[in-house]
Structures are given as C-alpha cells and as structure tokens.
Amino acid sequence: MYIANRNFKRDLMRFRTLVYFLLIISWLFGCENLEKTRTIKLAHGLDVTHSVHLALVEMGVDLERLSGGKLQLEIYPSQQLGTERQCLELLQIGSLDMTKVSVGVLENFAPKMKVLGLPFLFRDRQHSFNVLDGPIGKMLLKDGEKYWLKGLGYYDAGSRSFYTINKPINSPKDLEGLKIRVMESVTSMDMVTSLGGSPTPISWGELYTALQQGVVDGAENNPPSFYLSRHYEVCKYYSLDEHTVMPDVLLAGTHLWKKLSTEEQGWLTKAVENSISYQRKLWMESEEEALNAVKQAGVQIIRPDKTLFSEKSADIYAQYKDREDLYKIIQDIQETQ
C-alpha cells in the first residue's frame, strides 16, 4: 500500500512537471508570436460607408498580406478616438499610430499645408493629382515631420461647395449675413469671409445638430460628405461653386515610423499606395451616387457661375506675397501641368 501510494505521488509529480513544461513552452511561443506581430492603430472621423474608410479597410488587408501577418491594422472610425485635431495631437505624443485628416485641419499643425486650402487653386481634378503626387505634394508631406507627423499620401476629397438651409447661393452676394460652418482652418475662414459670409468653426460631429438648431445657416463640403452626414435632411440647397479642392491626408506619427524596420516601412508604404488608387476610384463612384441621392431627397442642385466666386476671393492670394516660401509654392502649383 505504501509503495503504491509512493508511485502515485511520483507519477503525479511527473505529470505536474510535464504540464508546467508545456505551459512554459506555450507561453514562450506566444511571446515570440506577439513580438512578430505589430498592431497599428488608426483613427479617423468618417462614416464606415465612406470611400476613405473602405480604402483603409482594404489597406489593412493588403498590409497583412504584404507583411505575412507581421503588421496588422486596427481601425477606429466615426470619431471614436476624437476629432481630427485630437487625433493629430494623439499622433504627436505617440498615443495613436495613424490617422486621416483634412488638409484644412492639418494646416494648424504643418503651416505650409495651408496653401492647399486656397480657393480655386487647381484648374481641375487631374491638375490637383499632378501636384499632390508630384514633387510639391511630397515636399509638403515631408514638411510635417518636424511636427512629429509623417505624411504618407493624399486621398481624394473632391471639391467643396456651399449647402444652405433657407436660401440658394447663386452668387457671393447671397452669402452676405449667413453663418457658414467651416473647419478649424484660417484659410477656410478667410475664404468664406472674402465671399461675404460669416465663418463659424464647428466640429464635424456637432454640425448636424448645429444646422437643425439654426446655430449656422449652412456649411461647405463635398457631395459624399453632404450625403453620408445626412445634412441634406436639413439643408435643401446645394450650390456647386467648387471653391476649394482640399485633399484628405493619411499620416503616421513619427513615433511609429521610427519603430518600424526598413522592411516594415516598405510594406506600409506599398499598402498606402495601393489604398490611394483604390480610394480615388471609389470616390468618383461615390460622388455621382451622392448627388443623385440628395437630389432624389428633394435637394435643389445649383450650378452657379464659378467666376463670380473666384474673382471675389482672388484678394486672398495677395496676403501670401509677404511670405516668400509659401508664395513660391503657390506659383509652382499654378505652373504645374
């Protein structure tokens, strides 16, 4: 009886040792896998049906494929982690890895970007792509690095136009006395002021309520944003003056970028490039869909004479003549074919 009991204890000890050994091995392999997988956190303020979000999802799939699962993208849409400004601040302190913001918000962090918010700067969509994808656009992206922001590329955000609650905008004169929501952008505020309106900065997430309550008389944005935000439920006039072409910018914090190996940076760069091509294709489709949808919802689409607006806002460019660096960029953009 004693021998049997002793054998049982010995076998039990061996079993426990084996289990302990297997747990240690499992833990070590788990740590190794954790070390091999890096999760990149990206936040933005747009709806999950927006072309930018769909392109980011595609980028995540692409990134995981290119890296063999070593890099994964975790996306937080719809201002889950804050406004665009707050996301940029999180990037700067290393609490967030990547974000997408409008260049209008970015100009508060990387001042040279403000030139991209000037009214009627680009002749057409292709001209804007030639500038953004060329040396000028790359220079502007690189300029943000001194502010801990690594620019990776530009998404298409189309042209911005005015939409209003109670009256159509056929000429700049119709903007007089109207409070128009703008981004937290000095360039946007100057543009609306030059056209006779009263610019009112309000965060995107608060704008629907502000329109409902009459805090502002209208706003300005591109067709997909006007549609997906459901602002057309309140604003029944959409005037396609297309005063600005302000791209969305995809950024990584320099904190993240410096952590990535050269190989990892290459994977991320390639995934970004693929997503830009994909998003621009989706954007063209979403613009047409948005205009058709708001029209069916009872919105009056107005196509005013754009020269009335461009002539009225031309004086803004004179403000930049004293800033040689910025004025040179403006001239280079205008000369780009």
C-alpha positions, 0 to 999 in steps of 0.5 A, a space after each residue: 500500500 505504501 509503495 503504491 501510494 509512493 508511485 502515485 505521488 511520483 507519477 503525479 509529480 511527473 505529470 505536474 512537471 510535464 504540464 508546467 513544461 508545456 505551459 512554459 513552452 506555450 507561453 514562450 511561443 506566444 511571446 515570440 508570436 506577439 513580438 512578430 506581430 505589430 498592431 497599428 492603430 488608426 483613427 479617423 472621423 468618417 462614416 464606415 460607408 465612406 470611400 476613405 474608410 473602405 480604402 483603409 479597410 482594404 489597406 489593412 488587408 493588403 498590409 497583412 498580406 504584404 507583411 505575412 501577418 507581421 503588421 496588422 491594422 486596427 481601425 477606429 472610425 466615426 470619431 471614436 478616438 476624437 476629432 481630427 485635431 485630437 487625433 493629430 495631437 494623439 499622433 504627436 505624443 505617440 498615443 495613436 499610430 495613424 490617422 486621416 485628416 483634412 488638409 484644412 485641419 492639418 494646416 494648424 499643425 504643418 503651416 505650409 499645408 495651408 496653401 492647399 486650402 486656397 480657393 480655386 487653386 487647381 484648374 481641375 481634378 487631374 491638375 490637383 493629382 499632378 501636384 499632390 503626387 508630384 514633387 510639391 505634394 511630397 515636399 509638403 508631406 515631408 514638411 510635417 515631420 518636424 511636427 512629429 507627423 509623417 505624411 504618407 499620401 493624399 486621398 481624394 476629397 473632391 471639391 467643396 461647395 456651399 449647402 444652405 438651409 433657407 436660401 440658394 447661393 447663386 452668387 457671393 452676394 447671397 452669402 452676405 449675413 449667413 453663418 457658414 460652418 467651416 473647419 478649424 482652418 484660417 484659410 477656410 475662414 478667410 475664404 468664406 469671409 472674402 465671399 461675404 459670409 460669416 465663418 463659424 468653426 464647428 466640429 464635424 460631429 456637432 454640425 448636424 445638430 448645429 444646422 437643425 438648431 439654426 446655430 449656422 445657416 449652412 456649411 461647405 463640403 463635398 457631395 459624399 460628405 453632404 450625403 453620408 452626414 445626412 445634412 441634406 435632411 436639413 439643408 435643401 440647397 446645394 450650390 456647386 461653386 467648387 471653391 476649394 479642392 482640399 485633399 484628405 491626408 493619411 499620416 503616421 506619427 513619427 513615433 511609429 515610423 521610427 519603430 518600424 524596420 526598413 522592411 516594415 516601412 516598405 510594406 506600409 508604404 506599398 499598402 498606402 499606395 495601393 489604398 490611394 488608387 483604390 480610394 480615388 476610384 471609389 470616390 468618383 463612384 461615390 460622388 455621382 451616387 451622392 448627388 443623385 441621392 440628395 437630389 432624389 431627397 428633394 435637394 435643389 442642385 445649383 450650378 452657379 457661375 464659378 467666376 463670380 466666386 473666384 474673382 471675389 476671393 482672388 484678394 486672398 492670394 495677395 496676403 501670401 506675397 509677404 511670405 516668400 516660401 509659401 508664395 513660391 509654392 503657390 506659383 509652382 502649383 499654378 505652373 504645374 501641368 
